[in-house]
Amino acid sequence: MANNSAARRAFRVRKQIKKVAGDRPRLSVHRTSKNIYVQVIDDTNGNTIASASTLEKDLKGSLKTGADSAAAAAVGKLVAERAVKAGVKEVVFDRGRFLYHGRVKALAEAAREGGLNF
């Protein structure tokens, strides 16, 4: 039941985001117990514009672990840098099934500091 309720929650959040998004890309976050992943997705074309995660070699060496707020902030800053380089400044934040708290919040704040507006 937990998996089903998590899927329903993710669907509910994504449905609300699509109402508000307009033509802005979606900043999608996925969090596991050991890592955090983020993508900037253009839903109209179905393309990933930019992505980052704690599994990347340049980040993995400099982080103590991929499962803390510092790692999430580093990933947020990196994805913002890549998105701005690709020409995207306005996005809509998709937290998925995860609460806007802790690592997800740290990632969002770092992405804002990196130049993304949402």
Contacts in CASP RR format, 6 or more apart in sequence:
PFRMAT RR
TARGET T0000
AUTHOR 0000-0000-0000
METHOD contacts of the structure
MODEL  1
MANNSAARRAFRVRKQIKKVAGDRPRLSVHRTSKNIYVQVIDDTNGNTIA
SASTLEKDLKGSLKTGADSAAAAAVGKLVAERAVKAGVKEVVFDRGRFLY
HGRVKALAEAAREGGLNF
6 97 0 8 1.000
7 97 0 8 1.000
9 96 0 8 1.000
9 97 0 8 1.000
10 96 0 8 1.000
10 97 0 8 1.000
13 94 0 8 1.000
13 95 0 8 1.000
13 96 0 8 1.000
13 97 0 8 1.000
14 94 0 8 1.000
14 96 0 8 1.000
17 26 0 8 1.000
17 92 0 8 1.000
17 93 0 8 1.000
17 94 0 8 1.000
18 43 0 8 1.000
20 92 0 8 1.000
21 43 0 8 1.000
21 92 0 8 1.000
22 92 0 8 1.000
23 44 0 8 1.000
24 90 0 8 1.000
24 91 0 8 1.000
24 92 0 8 1.000
25 40 0 8 1.000
25 41 0 8 1.000
25 42 0 8 1.000
25 43 0 8 1.000
25 49 0 8 1.000
25 83 0 8 1.000
25 88 0 8 1.000
25 91 0 8 1.000
25 92 0 8 1.000
26 40 0 8 1.000
26 41 0 8 1.000
26 43 0 8 1.000
26 91 0 8 1.000
26 92 0 8 1.000
26 93 0 8 1.000
26 94 0 8 1.000
27 38 0 8 1.000
27 39 0 8 1.000
27 40 0 8 1.000
27 79 0 8 1.000
27 83 0 8 1.000
27 91 0 8 1.000
27 92 0 8 1.000
27 93 0 8 1.000
27 94 0 8 1.000
27 111 0 8 1.000
27 116 0 8 1.000
27 118 0 8 1.000
28 38 0 8 1.000
28 39 0 8 1.000
28 40 0 8 1.000
28 41 0 8 1.000
28 94 0 8 1.000
28 96 0 8 1.000
29 36 0 8 1.000
29 37 0 8 1.000
29 38 0 8 1.000
29 93 0 8 1.000
29 94 0 8 1.000
29 95 0 8 1.000
29 96 0 8 1.000
29 98 0 8 1.000
29 104 0 8 1.000
29 107 0 8 1.000
29 108 0 8 1.000
30 36 0 8 1.000
30 37 0 8 1.000
30 38 0 8 1.000
30 96 0 8 1.000
30 98 0 8 1.000
31 37 0 8 1.000
31 98 0 8 1.000
31 103 0 8 1.000
31 104 0 8 1.000
32 67 0 8 1.000
33 67 0 8 1.000
34 65 0 8 1.000
34 66 0 8 1.000
34 67 0 8 1.000
35 53 0 8 1.000
35 54 0 8 1.000
35 55 0 8 1.000
35 66 0 8 1.000
35 67 0 8 1.000
36 53 0 8 1.000
36 54 0 8 1.000
36 66 0 8 1.000
36 67 0 8 1.000
36 71 0 8 1.000
36 72 0 8 1.000
36 75 0 8 1.000
36 103 0 8 1.000
36 107 0 8 1.000
37 51 0 8 1.000
37 52 0 8 1.000
37 53 0 8 1.000
37 54 0 8 1.000
37 55 0 8 1.000
37 75 0 8 1.000
38 51 0 8 1.000
38 52 0 8 1.000
38 53 0 8 1.000
38 75 0 8 1.000
38 76 0 8 1.000
38 79 0 8 1.000
38 107 0 8 1.000
38 111 0 8 1.000
39 48 0 8 1.000
39 50 0 8 1.000
39 51 0 8 1.000
39 79 0 8 1.000
40 48 0 8 1.000
40 49 0 8 1.000
40 50 0 8 1.000
40 51 0 8 1.000
40 79 0 8 1.000
40 82 0 8 1.000
40 83 0 8 1.000
40 86 0 8 1.000
40 88 0 8 1.000
40 91 0 8 1.000
41 47 0 8 1.000
41 48 0 8 1.000
41 49 0 8 1.000
42 48 0 8 1.000
42 49 0 8 1.000
49 83 0 8 1.000
49 86 0 8 1.000
49 88 0 8 1.000
50 79 0 8 1.000
50 82 0 8 1.000
50 83 0 8 1.000
50 85 0 8 1.000
50 86 0 8 1.000
50 88 0 8 1.000
51 79 0 8 1.000
51 82 0 8 1.000
52 59 0 8 1.000
52 75 0 8 1.000
52 76 0 8 1.000
52 78 0 8 1.000
52 79 0 8 1.000
52 82 0 8 1.000
53 59 0 8 1.000
53 75 0 8 1.000
54 60 0 8 1.000
54 63 0 8 1.000
54 66 0 8 1.000
54 67 0 8 1.000
54 71 0 8 1.000
54 74 0 8 1.000
54 75 0 8 1.000
56 78 0 8 1.000
59 71 0 8 1.000
59 74 0 8 1.000
59 75 0 8 1.000
59 78 0 8 1.000
60 66 0 8 1.000
62 74 0 8 1.000
63 70 0 8 1.000
63 71 0 8 1.000
63 74 0 8 1.000
64 70 0 8 1.000
64 71 0 8 1.000
65 71 0 8 1.000
67 103 0 8 1.000
68 103 0 8 1.000
69 102 0 8 1.000
69 103 0 8 1.000
69 106 0 8 1.000
70 106 0 8 1.000
71 103 0 8 1.000
72 102 0 8 1.000
72 103 0 8 1.000
72 104 0 8 1.000
72 106 0 8 1.000
72 107 0 8 1.000
72 110 0 8 1.000
73 106 0 8 1.000
73 107 0 8 1.000
73 109 0 8 1.000
73 110 0 8 1.000
74 110 0 8 1.000
75 107 0 8 1.000
75 110 0 8 1.000
76 107 0 8 1.000
76 108 0 8 1.000
76 110 0 8 1.000
76 111 0 8 1.000
76 114 0 8 1.000
77 110 0 8 1.000
77 111 0 8 1.000
77 113 0 8 1.000
77 114 0 8 1.000
79 111 0 8 1.000
80 110 0 8 1.000
80 111 0 8 1.000
80 112 0 8 1.000
80 113 0 8 1.000
80 114 0 8 1.000
80 115 0 8 1.000
80 116 0 8 1.000
81 114 0 8 1.000
83 89 0 8 1.000
83 91 0 8 1.000
83 116 0 8 1.000
84 114 0 8 1.000
84 115 0 8 1.000
84 116 0 8 1.000
88 116 0 8 1.000
89 115 0 8 1.000
89 116 0 8 1.000
89 117 0 8 1.000
90 116 0 8 1.000
90 117 0 8 1.000
90 118 0 8 1.000
91 116 0 8 1.000
91 117 0 8 1.000
91 118 0 8 1.000
92 118 0 8 1.000
93 108 0 8 1.000
93 118 0 8 1.000
95 104 0 8 1.000
95 108 0 8 1.000
98 104 0 8 1.000
100 108 0 8 1.000
108 118 0 8 1.000
111 118 0 8 1.000
112 118 0 8 1.000
END
